[in-house]
Amino acid sequence: MTTRFSHLATLVLAGACGVLLLLLLLFQFGAGRGYRWWAADANDALAPKDQLDRSTFKLPAWSDFADVNLRPLFNEDRKPTPPAPPPPPGGEQKPVPKLNVQLSGVILSPTLHIAMIIENGKTTSSAVREGHSLPGELAAWTVTKVKPRGASFRSTAGEEVELELIAKGSGLKPPPPAAPAAPPVVPQAPPQAEGQPAQNMELQQRIEARRKQLQEQADRAKQQQGEGQQQPPQQPPGQTE
């Protein structure tokens, strides 16, 4: 099957080459030289260039577009777009929400500083680059600094908050600030009555004397036992060897 296909492809390519060679010979001997482009319109060719309208185009008056304004093409109901509501009086701003998030990770590279945050009560995290604002309702907060183990945030009201890195799913909470260490407690010896050191010394001397006496008695017993084993047995009187 492969040999047959190769033979067929060779025949097709050979035929294409033959057709191209035939066209080349026809063009070489003058085939197609009798065709040319149509001549330009006589009026256009004879029109002087100085009679062309070279004035600057000006838009018509705004009143000419009244129908377009009354029925906009890009509105489904073809009614004018209502104006935007005016801002609240006095320029009152919405209160800044509390930064109720946890820091689940950080990405630090020479070109990227990203903080991974999770809102309390949610499971999905959001990646916020350093210098950008948080998504959603926390847009009033901006990531000001990403650190290896934490990140700093600042609100539009000027409030600053620092969060430490918490691993997702660990159940840990940021450690509270360390309390000052209490001074070590030194155990105190119970008060001793007057003359007690002398009694302790006398008791220690008695113990040492008794221990020495027992050691001497043990050495003496060992010595007597050794002498009894070395002395030969005595013969009864009246017997000779």
LUMSE-803081 format. One record per residue: residue number from 0; x, y negated, z negated of N, C-alpha, C, O in turn; residue in three letters. Coordinates in steps of 0.02 Angstrom, whole numbers. Each point is the difference from the previous one (the first is absolute). Example, Ala and Ser with C-alpha at 12.3 -4.5 7.8 and 13.67 -1.06 7.14 Angstrom:
{atom 0; {660; 284; -390}; {-45; -59; 0}; {45; -60; 0}; {52; 1; -33}; "ALA"};
{atom 1; {-70; -54; 69}; {42; -59; -3}; {-39; -55; -37}; {25; -55; -8}; "SER"};
//
This chain:
{atom 0; {42; 60; 0}; {-42; -60; 0}; {44; -63; 0}; {-17; -49; 33}; "MET"};
{atom 1; {72; 50; -69}; {44; -58; -4}; {35; -11; 66}; {8; -57; 22}; "THR"};
{atom 2; {14; 110; 12}; {34; -6; 64}; {-47; -27; 54}; {19; -41; 41}; "THR"};
{atom 3; {-82; 64; -43}; {-49; -24; 48}; {-15; -73; -10}; {-5; -38; 49}; "ARG"};
{atom 4; {-1; 17; -111}; {-13; -71; -14}; {59; -43; 21}; {-10; -54; 28}; "PHE"};
{atom 5; {70; 77; -40}; {59; -39; 20}; {4; -6; 76}; {17; -54; 26}; "SER"};
{atom 6; {-34; 107; 10}; {1; -2; 73}; {-53; -49; 26}; {13; -38; 47}; "HIS"};
{atom 7; {-72; 38; -78}; {-53; -46; 21}; {20; -72; -14}; {-13; -44; 42}; "LEU"};
{atom 8; {44; 30; -99}; {21; -68; -16}; {54; -23; 48}; {1; -59; 19}; "ALA"};
{atom 9; {42; 104; 2}; {52; -18; 48}; {-30; -20; 67}; {23; -48; 32}; "THR"};
{atom 10; {-74; 85; -10}; {-33; -17; 63}; {-34; -68; -3}; {2; -38; 48}; "LEU"};
{atom 11; {-35; 24; -107}; {-35; -65; -6}; {50; -57; 1}; {-12; -50; 34}; "VAL"};
{atom 12; {67; 56; -69}; {50; -53; 0}; {32; -8; 68}; {13; -57; 21}; "LEU"};
{atom 13; {-1; 111; 14}; {29; -5; 67}; {-48; -35; 47}; {21; -41; 41}; "ALA"};
{atom 14; {-86; 56; -46}; {-49; -34; 42}; {-3; -75; -15}; {-5; -40; 46}; "GLY"};
{atom 15; {7; 21; -110}; {-1; -71; -18}; {61; -36; 27}; {-5; -56; 24}; "ALA"};
{atom 16; {63; 89; -28}; {60; -32; 27}; {-5; -8; 76}; {24; -50; 27}; "CYS"};
{atom 17; {-55; 98; 7}; {-8; -6; 72}; {-45; -58; 18}; {14; -36; 48}; "GLY"};
{atom 18; {-69; 27; -86}; {-46; -56; 14}; {35; -67; -10}; {-9; -45; 40}; "VAL"};
{atom 19; {47; 39; -93}; {35; -63; -13}; {52; -14; 53}; {10; -57; 20}; "LEU"};
{atom 20; {24; 109; 4}; {50; -10; 53}; {-34; -22; 65}; {27; -41; 36}; "LEU"};
{atom 21; {-86; 69; -21}; {-36; -20; 59}; {-22; -73; -3}; {5; -37; 49}; "LEU"};
{atom 22; {-30; 15; -108}; {-19; -71; -8}; {60; -45; 8}; {-6; -54; 30}; "LEU"};
{atom 23; {63; 74; -56}; {60; -41; 7}; {20; -8; 73}; {20; -54; 21}; "LEU"};
{atom 24; {-26; 107; 18}; {17; -5; 71}; {-49; -44; 37}; {20; -39; 44}; "LEU"};
{atom 25; {-85; 43; -61}; {-50; -43; 32}; {14; -73; -14}; {-4; -42; 45}; "LEU"};
{atom 26; {20; 25; -108}; {14; -70; -18}; {64; -23; 35}; {7; -59; 16}; "PHE"};
{atom 27; {39; 104; -5}; {63; -18; 31}; {-9; -18; 73}; {35; -43; 27}; "GLN"};
{atom 28; {-83; 75; 5}; {-11; -13; 71}; {-54; -52; 12}; {-23; -7; 56}; "PHE"};
{atom 29; {2; -31; -109}; {-44; -57; 11}; {-72; 12; -16}; {-42; -43; 17}; "GLY"};
{atom 30; {23; 97; -47}; {-70; 12; -17}; {-21; -49; -53}; {35; -8; -50}; "ALA"};
{atom 31; {-94; -26; 59}; {-27; -46; -49}; {24; -71; 6}; {-19; -41; -42}; "GLY"};
{atom 32; {60; 25; 92}; {24; -69; 6}; {-53; -47; 28}; {9; -61; -5}; "ARG"};
{atom 33; {-64; 85; 32}; {-51; -44; 27}; {-48; -27; -52}; {-42; -41; 17}; "GLY"};
{atom 34; {47; 61; -79}; {-44; -24; -53}; {33; -58; -37}; {61; 0; -10}; "TYR"};
{atom 35; {-103; -50; -10}; {25; -58; -38}; {-56; -26; -44}; {-58; 17; 9}; "ARG"};
{atom 36; {76; -60; -56}; {-49; -31; -45}; {-43; -49; 38}; {22; -31; 48}; "TRP"};
{atom 37; {-85; 24; -72}; {-43; -49; 30}; {27; -70; -11}; {32; -14; -50}; "TRP"};
{atom 38; {-44; -29; 96}; {22; -69; -7}; {-44; -36; -50}; {-58; 17; -9}; "ALA"};
{atom 39; {86; -67; -24}; {-37; -39; -50}; {-56; -39; 34}; {2; -12; 60}; "ALA"};
{atom 40; {-51; -6; -99}; {-57; -38; 26}; {26; -65; 31}; {43; -35; -28}; "ASP"};
{atom 41; {-70; 19; 85}; {23; -60; 34}; {-14; -63; -40}; {40; -46; 0}; "ALA"};
{atom 42; {-98; 44; -34}; {-17; -59; -39}; {48; -8; -58}; {22; -56; -16}; "ASN"};
{atom 43; {-5; 111; -16}; {47; -4; -56}; {69; -19; 24}; {36; -37; -34}; "ASP"};
{atom 44; {-18; 62; 92}; {67; -16; 25}; {5; -73; 20}; {53; -30; -7}; "ALA"};
{atom 45; {-108; 1; 33}; {2; -69; 23}; {-16; -51; -54}; {9; -60; 10}; "LEU"};
{atom 46; {-33; 83; -69}; {-20; -47; -52}; {62; -33; -29}; {46; 35; -20}; "ALA"};
{atom 47; {-44; -101; 17}; {59; -35; -29}; {2; 10; -76}; {-51; 4; -34}; "PRO"};
{atom 48; {111; 0; 10}; {9; 12; -71}; {-21; -60; -43}; {-16; 8; -59}; "LYS"};
{atom 49; {18; -67; 88}; {-15; -59; -40}; {-75; -8; -13}; {-20; -41; -41}; "ASP"};
{atom 50; {-24; 81; 77}; {-71; -5; -12}; {-25; 48; -54}; {-60; 2; -13}; "GLN"};
{atom 51; {105; 37; -18}; {-20; 45; -54}; {-19; -39; -62}; {28; -53; -14}; "LEU"};
{atom 52; {-77; 80; -25}; {-23; -33; -60}; {50; 14; -56}; {4; 56; -25}; "ASP"};
{atom 53; {33; -105; 7}; {52; 7; -51}; {-20; -34; -66}; {42; -9; -44}; "ARG"};
{atom 54; {-106; -9; 36}; {-22; -32; -62}; {-4; 51; -56}; {-12; 59; 11}; "SER"};
{atom 55; {24; -82; -72}; {-2; 43; -60}; {-71; 20; -16}; {-45; -42; 0}; "THR"};
{atom 56; {36; 106; -14}; {-68; 24; -15}; {-20; -23; -70}; {40; 3; -47}; "PHE"};
{atom 57; {-101; -26; 41}; {-27; -24; -64}; {-62; 40; -16}; {-42; 14; 43}; "LYS"};
{atom 58; {36; 4; -108}; {-58; 38; -23}; {-62; -44; 2}; {4; -61; -12}; "LEU"};
{atom 59; {-61; 90; 26}; {-62; -39; -3}; {-14; -24; -71}; {33; 19; -48}; "PRO"};
{atom 60; {-83; -60; 42}; {-19; -26; -66}; {-26; 57; -44}; {-24; 51; 25}; "ALA"};
{atom 61; {28; -61; -91}; {-22; 52; -48}; {-74; 13; 6}; {-23; 56; -16}; "TRP"};
{atom 62; {-14; -104; 37}; {-72; 9; 6}; {-18; 51; 55}; {-54; 28; -1}; "SER"};
{atom 63; {100; -17; 48}; {-14; 48; 54}; {0; 72; -26}; {-24; 45; 33}; "ASP"};
{atom 64; {52; -35; -93}; {4; 68; -29}; {-51; 9; -56}; {8; 44; -42}; "PHE"};
{atom 65; {-60; -85; 41}; {-49; 4; -54}; {-36; 67; 1}; {-13; 29; -53}; "ALA"};
{atom 66; {-3; -4; 112}; {-35; 64; 4}; {44; 57; -26}; {-25; 47; -31}; "ASP"};
{atom 67; {89; -50; 44}; {46; 51; -24}; {4; -1; -77}; {4; 52; -32}; "VAL"};
{atom 68; {-5; -112; 4}; {3; -5; -73}; {-65; 23; -33}; {1; 28; -55}; "ASN"};
{atom 69; {-57; -39; 89}; {-63; 20; -29}; {-11; 76; 6}; {-36; 29; -41}; "LEU"};
{atom 70; {66; 3; 90}; {-9; 72; 10}; {69; 31; 11}; {18; 15; 57}; "ARG"};
{atom 71; {19; -5; -109}; {68; 28; 7}; {-2; 70; 32}; {-43; 40; -16}; "PRO"};
{atom 72; {91; -28; 59}; {2; 64; 36}; {21; 58; -44}; {-20; 57; 12}; "LEU"};
{atom 73; {60; -71; -62}; {29; 54; -40}; {-39; 15; -64}; {23; 39; -41}; "PHE"};
{atom 74; {-81; -70; 31}; {-44; 16; -55}; {-56; 46; 24}; {-30; -13; 52}; "ASN"};
{atom 75; {16; 66; -89}; {-51; 47; 23}; {-69; -32; 6}; {-37; 15; 46}; "GLU"};
{atom 76; {21; -59; -94}; {-66; -32; 2}; {-1; -64; 43}; {-51; -33; 5}; "ASP"};
{atom 77; {109; 16; 25}; {6; -60; 42}; {-21; -63; -37}; {-26; -47; 30}; "ARG"};
{atom 78; {37; 47; -96}; {-15; -59; -41}; {65; -31; -25}; {49; 36; -8}; "LYS"};
{atom 79; {-49; -101; -4}; {62; -32; -23}; {24; 30; -67}; {-40; 20; -42}; "PRO"};
{atom 80; {104; -17; 34}; {30; 26; -62}; {-12; -50; -56}; {16; -59; 7}; "THR"};
{atom 81; {-44; 82; -63}; {-13; -47; -55}; {66; -25; -29}; {50; 36; 0}; "PRO"};
{atom 82; {-50; -98; -24}; {62; -28; -29}; {20; 37; -64}; {-43; 28; -34}; "PRO"};
{atom 83; {106; -30; 18}; {25; 33; -61}; {-25; -37; -61}; {-8; -61; 1}; "ALA"};
{atom 84; {-6; 97; -56}; {-25; -33; -60}; {53; -47; -29}; {60; 14; 4}; "PRO"};
{atom 85; {-82; -69; -32}; {49; -48; -27}; {34; 29; -62}; {-29; 42; -33}; "PRO"};
{atom 86; {90; -64; 18}; {35; 24; -59}; {-36; -22; -64}; {-36; -49; 1}; "PRO"};
{atom 87; {45; 85; -56}; {-33; -18; -62}; {22; -69; -23}; {57; -19; 10}; "PRO"};
{atom 88; {-102; -18; -42}; {18; -68; -22}; {55; 3; -52}; {2; 44; -43}; "PRO"};
{atom 89; {41; -94; 47}; {55; -5; -49}; {59; 44; 15}; {49; 0; -37}; "GLY"};
{atom 90; {-53; 39; 91}; {57; 42; 17}; {15; 53; -52}; {59; 16; -11}; "GLY"};
{atom 91; {-110; 12; -20}; {11; 51; -52}; {25; 64; 33}; {-25; 21; 52}; "GLU"};
{atom 92; {75; 11; -83}; {29; 61; 24}; {-24; 59; -43}; {-16; -8; -58}; "GLN"};
{atom 93; {15; 67; 90}; {-20; 59; -37}; {52; 18; -52}; {60; -11; 11}; "LYS"};
{atom 94; {-81; 37; -68}; {49; 19; -50}; {43; 58; 25}; {-22; 43; 38}; "PRO"};
{atom 95; {85; -44; -59}; {47; 52; 21}; {-15; 65; -37}; {-2; -1; -62}; "VAL"};
{atom 96; {-10; 57; 96}; {-15; 62; -35}; {61; 27; -37}; {57; -18; 16}; "PRO"};
{atom 97; {-69; 59; -64}; {54; 31; -38}; {36; 51; 43}; {-31; 36; 39}; "LYS"};
{atom 98; {97; -32; -46}; {41; 47; 38}; {-7; 69; -31}; {42; 22; -40}; "LEU"};
{atom 99; {-96; 14; 60}; {-15; 65; -29}; {26; 55; 47}; {-40; 36; 30}; "ASN"};
{atom 100; {106; -31; -23}; {31; 49; 44}; {58; 34; -35}; {22; -22; -54}; "VAL"};
{atom 101; {2; 76; 84}; {60; 36; -22}; {49; 3; 57}; {-19; 3; 59}; "GLN"};
{atom 102; {83; -2; -76}; {53; 5; 50}; {20; 73; 6}; {28; 29; -46}; "LEU"};
{atom 103; {-44; 2; 104}; {12; 71; 10}; {64; 15; 37}; {22; 58; 2}; "SER"};
{atom 104; {10; -107; 28}; {62; 12; 37}; {27; -64; 29}; {-36; -50; 7}; "GLY"};
{atom 105; {100; 52; 11}; {32; -57; 33}; {43; 26; 58}; {23; 57; -2}; "VAL"};
{atom 106; {-14; -98; 53}; {43; 15; 57}; {49; -57; 7}; {-19; -57; 12}; "ILE"};
{atom 107; {83; 73; -20}; {52; -50; 4}; {49; 19; 55}; {29; 54; -1}; "LEU"};
{atom 108; {-20; -99; 50}; {48; 10; 54}; {29; -69; 16}; {-24; -51; -24}; "SER"};
{atom 109; {77; 50; 66}; {28; -66; 16}; {-49; -48; 32}; {9; -60; -4}; "PRO"};
{atom 110; {-61; 86; 37}; {-47; -43; 35}; {-71; 2; -29}; {-40; -43; 18}; "THR"};
{atom 111; {24; 91; -61}; {-68; 8; -25}; {0; 5; -76}; {40; 37; -29}; "LEU"};
{atom 112; {-84; -76; -3}; {-13; 5; -71}; {-76; 7; -7}; {-37; -48; 10}; "HIS"};
{atom 113; {14; 109; -27}; {-71; 16; -1}; {-19; 27; -68}; {37; 40; -29}; "ILE"};
{atom 114; {-94; -62; 3}; {-28; 26; -63}; {-63; 40; 16}; {-45; -24; 35}; "ALA"};
{atom 115; {41; 85; -63}; {-58; 43; 8}; {-44; -8; -63}; {22; 15; -55}; "MET"};
{atom 116; {-83; -39; 64}; {-44; -14; -57}; {-64; 41; 7}; {-22; 16; 55}; "ILE"};
{atom 117; {-7; 0; -112}; {-63; 36; -4}; {-45; -38; -49}; {19; -12; -57}; "ILE"};
{atom 118; {-78; -8; 80}; {-48; -32; -45}; {-27; 51; -49}; {-14; 57; 19}; "GLU"};
{atom 119; {6; -78; -80}; {-27; 45; -52}; {-70; 23; 19}; {-44; -41; 16}; "ASN"};
{atom 120; {34; 106; -19}; {-64; 29; 20}; {-3; 24; 71}; {-50; 28; 21}; "GLY"};
{atom 121; {104; -39; 18}; {3; 23; 69}; {57; 50; 7}; {43; 5; -43}; "LYS"};
{atom 122; {-45; 32; 99}; {50; 52; 13}; {47; -17; 57}; {54; 29; 5}; "THR"};
{atom 123; {-73; -75; 38}; {42; -19; 57}; {45; -58; -19}; {-19; -45; -37}; "THR"};
{atom 124; {80; 47; 64}; {49; -52; -14}; {6; -47; 60}; {-19; 18; 56}; "SER"};
{atom 125; {44; -77; -69}; {10; -51; 52}; {73; -21; -1}; {30; -7; -53}; "SER"};
{atom 126; {-2; -4; 112}; {69; -23; 7}; {0; -75; 14}; {-31; -23; 48}; "ALA"};
{atom 127; {65; -15; -91}; {2; -73; 6}; {73; -21; 3}; {39; 16; -45}; "VAL"};
{atom 128; {-21; -52; 97}; {69; -24; 7}; {13; -59; -46}; {-46; -35; -21}; "ARG"};
{atom 129; {109; 27; 5}; {20; -56; -44}; {-15; -66; 35}; {18; -10; 58}; "GLU"};
{atom 130; {-52; -35; -94}; {-20; -64; 27}; {-69; -1; 29}; {-24; -53; 21}; "GLY"};
{atom 131; {-11; 111; -19}; {-68; 4; 27}; {-50; 7; -57}; {17; 21; -55}; "HIS"};
{atom 132; {-80; -38; 71}; {-53; 4; -50}; {-31; 69; 0}; {5; 37; 48}; "SER"};
{atom 133; {-38; -20; -104}; {-32; 65; -8}; {-65; 1; 41}; {-29; -52; 13}; "LEU"};
{atom 134; {6; 112; 6}; {-60; 4; 41}; {-63; -7; -43}; {1; 7; -61}; "PRO"};
{atom 135; {-57; -20; 96}; {-66; 0; -32}; {-10; -57; -48}; {19; -57; 13}; "GLY"};
{atom 136; {-51; 73; -69}; {-17; -51; -49}; {61; -27; -38}; {-5; -51; -34}; "GLU"};
{atom 137; {62; 85; 41}; {60; -23; -34}; {44; -42; 45}; {61; -4; -10}; "LEU"};
{atom 138; {-90; -28; 60}; {39; -40; 47}; {32; -61; -33}; {45; -30; 29}; "ALA"};
{atom 139; {-69; 11; -89}; {30; -56; -35}; {68; 17; -30}; {35; -45; -24}; "ALA"};
{atom 140; {-16; 109; 24}; {64; 22; -28}; {49; 14; 57}; {-19; 27; 52}; "TRP"};
{atom 141; {82; -44; -63}; {53; 9; 49}; {58; 38; -31}; {17; -11; -58}; "THR"};
{atom 142; {13; 57; 96}; {59; 36; -23}; {60; -47; 9}; {19; -16; 56}; "VAL"};
{atom 143; {10; -6; -111}; {57; -46; 3}; {67; 34; -1}; {49; -27; 28}; "THR"};
{atom 144; {-44; 85; -60}; {65; 34; -5}; {-11; 74; -9}; {-40; 21; -42}; "LYS"};
{atom 145; {76; 20; 82}; {-1; 73; -6}; {67; 23; -27}; {52; -15; 28}; "VAL"};
{atom 146; {-54; 52; -83}; {60; 23; -34}; {4; 76; 4}; {-50; 32; 18}; "LYS"};
{atom 147; {108; -2; -34}; {6; 73; 2}; {-49; 36; -45}; {-22; 56; 16}; "PRO"};
{atom 148; {3; -85; -73}; {-46; 33; -46}; {-59; -44; -18}; {-30; 10; -54}; "ARG"};
{atom 149; {11; -57; 96}; {-56; -43; -16}; {-11; -52; 55}; {33; 1; 52}; "GLY"};
{atom 150; {-81; -46; -65}; {-16; -53; 47}; {-32; -58; -39}; {-29; 9; -53}; "ALA"};
{atom 151; {37; -69; 82}; {-28; -61; -31}; {-55; -27; 45}; {5; 1; 62}; "SER"};
{atom 152; {-58; -28; -94}; {-58; -26; 36}; {-14; -71; -27}; {13; -16; -58}; "PHE"};
{atom 153; {-41; -26; 103}; {-19; -68; -20}; {-66; -16; 32}; {-12; 16; 59}; "ARG"};
{atom 154; {-32; -49; -97}; {-66; -20; 24}; {2; -71; 26}; {48; -37; -11}; "SER"};
{atom 155; {-102; 17; 45}; {-4; -68; 24}; {-6; -50; -57}; {15; -59; 9}; "THR"};
{atom 156; {-35; 82; -68}; {-4; -44; -58}; {67; -7; -36}; {5; -36; -49}; "ALA"};
{atom 157; {48; 71; 74}; {66; -4; -31}; {14; 53; -52}; {54; -1; -30}; "GLY"};
{atom 158; {-100; 47; 19}; {11; 54; -49}; {47; 52; 29}; {-7; 19; 58}; "GLU"};
{atom 159; {55; 4; -98}; {49; 50; 22}; {-7; 64; -42}; {-9; -3; -61}; "GLU"};
{atom 160; {12; 60; 95}; {-6; 65; -32}; {54; 46; 28}; {13; -1; 61}; "VAL"};
{atom 161; {18; 41; -104}; {49; 50; 21}; {-26; 69; -18}; {-23; 12; -55}; "GLU"};
{atom 162; {27; 34; 104}; {-22; 69; -9}; {59; 47; 8}; {43; -11; 42}; "LEU"};
{atom 163; {-42; 64; -83}; {51; 51; 5}; {-26; 58; 42}; {-61; 11; 5}; "GLU"};
{atom 164; {107; 26; 25}; {-17; 54; 45}; {-30; 58; -39}; {29; 23; -49}; "LEU"};
{atom 165; {-87; 1; 72}; {-35; 57; -30}; {-11; 51; 54}; {-29; -16; 52}; "ILE"};
{atom 166; {52; 78; -62}; {-9; 52; 49}; {-74; 18; 5}; {-34; 5; -50}; "ALA"};
{atom 167; {9; 5; 112}; {-70; 17; 11}; {-15; 69; -26}; {37; 48; 14}; "LYS"};
{atom 168; {-91; -42; -53}; {-21; 64; -26}; {37; 22; -63}; {-13; 54; -26}; "GLY"};
{atom 169; {58; -95; 1}; {37; 20; -60}; {-40; -12; -64}; {15; 31; -51}; "SER"};
{atom 170; {-65; -76; 53}; {-39; -14; -59}; {37; -45; -50}; {-24; -10; -55}; "GLY"};
{atom 171; {82; -16; 75}; {38; -42; -45}; {-24; -72; 5}; {-31; -20; 49}; "LEU"};
{atom 172; {46; -17; -100}; {-16; -71; -2}; {64; -38; -13}; {48; 27; -28}; "LYS"};
{atom 173; {-46; -90; 49}; {61; -38; -13}; {17; -1; -74}; {-44; -11; -41}; "PRO"};
{atom 174; {108; 22; 24}; {18; 1; -71}; {-7; -68; -31}; {16; -51; 31}; "PRO"};
{atom 175; {-41; 47; -93}; {-6; -65; -34}; {69; -27; -16}; {49; 38; -1}; "PRO"};
{atom 176; {-44; -103; -11}; {65; -28; -18}; {27; 32; -63}; {-37; 12; -48}; "PRO"};
{atom 177; {102; 0; 49}; {32; 35; -56}; {-2; -44; -63}; {17; -60; 3}; "ALA"};
{atom 178; {-37; 89; -59}; {-1; -36; -63}; {70; -3; -30}; {40; 46; 13}; "ALA"};
{atom 179; {-24; -97; -51}; {67; -3; -31}; {11; 59; -46}; {-43; 20; -39}; "PRO"};
{atom 180; {104; 8; 45}; {17; 60; -39}; {5; -18; -74}; {28; -51; -19}; "ALA"};
{atom 181; {-57; 95; -23}; {2; -11; -72}; {68; 19; -26}; {31; 46; 27}; "ALA"};
{atom 182; {-6; -78; -79}; {66; 17; -28}; {-2; 71; -29}; {-50; 20; -29}; "PRO"};
{atom 183; {105; 17; 37}; {1; 69; -26}; {-7; 1; -76}; {26; -43; -35}; "PRO"};
{atom 184; {-62; 93; 11}; {-11; 9; -72}; {57; 42; -29}; {12; 56; 21}; "VAL"};
{atom 185; {23; -85; -68}; {56; 35; -32}; {-26; 34; -63}; {-25; -34; -45}; "VAL"};
{atom 186; {31; 101; 41}; {-24; 34; -61}; {42; -21; -61}; {61; -5; 3}; "PRO"};
{atom 187; {-96; -6; -56}; {32; -21; -62}; {0; 58; -49}; {-49; 36; -7}; "GLN"};
{atom 188; {106; -28; -27}; {6; 54; -50}; {-40; -18; -61}; {-5; -59; -18}; "ALA"};
{atom 189; {-25; 109; -15}; {-39; -14; -61}; {46; -28; -54}; {58; 19; -4}; "PRO"};
{atom 190; {-84; -62; -36}; {42; -29; -54}; {23; 54; -49}; {-39; 44; -19}; "PRO"};
{atom 191; {101; -48; 0}; {29; 48; -47}; {4; -31; -70}; {15; -59; -9}; "GLN"};
{atom 192; {-28; 102; -37}; {4; -23; -69}; {72; -9; -21}; {46; 27; 31}; "ALA"};
{atom 193; {-35; -65; -83}; {67; -15; -25}; {32; 63; -27}; {-30; 35; -41}; "GLU"};
{atom 194; {91; -20; 62}; {36; 59; -23}; {-13; 62; 42}; {31; 52; -13}; "GLY"};
{atom 195; {-75; -55; 64}; {-15; 58; 41}; {60; 20; 43}; {10; 61; 7}; "GLN"};
{atom 196; {32; -105; 22}; {57; 22; 38}; {49; 42; -41}; {28; 48; 26}; "PRO"};
{atom 197; {-19; -64; -89}; {45; 39; -42}; {-27; 70; -12}; {37; 49; -2}; "ALA"};
{atom 198; {-105; -43; -6}; {-29; 66; -10}; {7; 42; 62}; {13; 60; -4}; "GLN"};
{atom 199; {-22; -90; 63}; {8; 37; 63}; {71; 26; 8}; {10; 56; 23}; "ASN"};
{atom 200; {38; -96; -42}; {70; 21; 6}; {15; 57; -48}; {35; 47; 19}; "MET"};
{atom 201; {-61; -50; -80}; {11; 53; -48}; {-32; 65; 23}; {29; 54; -9}; "GLU"};
{atom 202; {-89; -58; 40}; {-34; 59; 25}; {39; 31; 58}; {4; 61; 6}; "LEU"};
{atom 203; {25; -102; 35}; {40; 25; 56}; {63; 35; -25}; {20; 51; 28}; "GLN"};
{atom 204; {11; -77; -80}; {59; 32; -28}; {-18; 67; -30}; {39; 48; 6}; "GLN"};
{atom 205; {-96; -42; -38}; {-21; 64; -29}; {-11; 52; 55}; {18; 58; -7}; "ARG"};
{atom 206; {-49; -80; 62}; {-13; 47; 55}; {66; 25; 30}; {7; 59; 15}; "ILE"};
{atom 207; {41; -104; -7}; {64; 20; 27}; {36; 47; -47}; {31; 49; 22}; "GLU"};
{atom 208; {-34; -61; -87}; {34; 44; -49}; {-32; 69; -1}; {35; 50; -4}; "ALA"};
{atom 209; {-102; -47; 8}; {-34; 65; 0}; {16; 38; 64}; {9; 61; -2}; "ARG"};
{atom 210; {-5; -97; 59}; {16; 34; 63}; {72; 28; -3}; {13; 54; 26}; "ARG"};
{atom 211; {33; -92; -57}; {69; 24; -6}; {4; 60; -46}; {39; 46; 13}; "LYS"};
{atom 212; {-78; -45; -67}; {0; 56; -46}; {-26; 63; 33}; {29; 54; -9}; "GLN"};
{atom 213; {-83; -60; 48}; {-26; 58; 35}; {49; 27; 52}; {4; 60; 10}; "LEU"};
{atom 214; {33; -105; 22}; {49; 22; 49}; {57; 38; -34}; {24; 50; 27}; "GLN"};
{atom 215; {-2; -73; -85}; {53; 35; -37}; {-23; 68; -23}; {38; 48; 4}; "GLU"};
{atom 216; {-99; -42; -28}; {-26; 65; -21}; {-4; 49; 59}; {15; 59; -8}; "GLN"};
{atom 217; {-34; -83; 66}; {-3; 43; 59}; {69; 23; 21}; {9; 57; 20}; "ALA"};
{atom 218; {41; -102; -23}; {68; 19; 18}; {28; 51; -50}; {35; 46; 20}; "ASP"};
{atom 219; {-50; -55; -85}; {25; 46; -51}; {-31; 69; 10}; {34; 51; -9}; "ARG"};
{atom 220; {-97; -48; 26}; {-32; 65; 10}; {29; 36; 60}; {10; 61; -2}; "ALA"};
{atom 221; {5; -98; 55}; {31; 31; 58}; {69; 27; -17}; {20; 53; 23}; "LYS"};
{atom 222; {18; -91; -64}; {68; 22; -18}; {-3; 62; -42}; {40; 46; 12}; "GLN"};
{atom 223; {-84; -41; -61}; {-6; 59; -43}; {-22; 60; 42}; {24; 56; -12}; "GLN"};
{atom 224; {-68; -65; 60}; {-21; 56; 41}; {57; 26; 42}; {4; 60; 12}; "GLN"};
{atom 225; {40; -103; 11}; {57; 23; 39}; {50; 37; -42}; {28; 50; 24}; "GLY"};
{atom 226; {-15; -71; -86}; {47; 35; -44}; {-26; 69; -18}; {40; 46; -5}; "GLU"};
{atom 227; {-106; -37; -5}; {-28; 65; -17}; {7; 50; 56}; {7; 59; -13}; "GLY"};
{atom 228; {-8; -81; 74}; {7; 46; 56}; {73; 22; 9}; {12; 56; 23}; "GLN"};
{atom 229; {38; -97; -40}; {70; 17; 9}; {27; 43; -58}; {50; 34; 13}; "GLN"};
{atom 230; {-76; -33; -76}; {26; 38; -57}; {-16; 74; 9}; {-58; 16; 13}; "GLN"};
{atom 231; {109; 33; -19}; {-11; 72; 9}; {-41; 28; -57}; {1; -28; -55}; "PRO"};
{atom 232; {-37; 83; 67}; {-41; 28; -56}; {44; 33; -54}; {50; 30; 18}; "PRO"};
{atom 233; {-66; -36; -82}; {37; 28; -57}; {-18; 71; -11}; {-59; 19; 5}; "GLN"};
{atom 234; {113; 26; -22}; {-10; 70; -14}; {-17; 10; -73}; {21; -40; -42}; "GLN"};
{atom 235; {-60; 92; 26}; {-16; 13; -71}; {61; 25; -37}; {43; 30; 32}; "PRO"};
{atom 236; {-35; -40; -98}; {58; 21; -38}; {5; 77; -3}; {-51; 34; -1}; "PRO"};
{atom 237; {112; -6; 0}; {13; 71; -2}; {6; 32; 66}; {14; 60; 3}; "GLY"};
{atom 238; {-24; -97; 53}; {7; 29; 67}; {62; -29; 33}; {14; -60; -2}; "GLN"};
{atom 239; {22; 108; 34}; {61; -21; 36}; {-9; 19; 73}; {-43; 40; 19}; "THR"};
{atom 240; {84; -71; 18}; {-4; 16; 71}; {34; 65; 15}; {2; 21; 58}; "GLU"};
//
